[in-house]
Amino acid sequence: MSTAYQPRLVMITGATGGFGQALSRRFAAAGCGLILTGRQHSALRELTQELAVPTHPVVLDVTDRGALVAAGCQCAAGRQL
């Protein structure tokens, strides 16, 4: 018997790019909640409005170590990003 893994929450970095947008739409279609990161606030906002699942956009450049640490600390503390 095989059971497919169904995540409830997915974090997608680079969600404002083509591949990231496609992944976001795919996971949303599967009913997953999403944490979307990207450098472009307006593109994140548009994508978030398009998706019909709980979505939390985070303006974040993953090459910025300080920003990553701050976002991780906020998540660990249970605060909104």
Summary of the structure (lengths in Angstrom):
residues: 81
radius of gyration: 13.2
end to end distance: 39.5
largest distance: 44.8
contacts: 205
relative contact order: 0.17
helix: 42%
strand: 19%
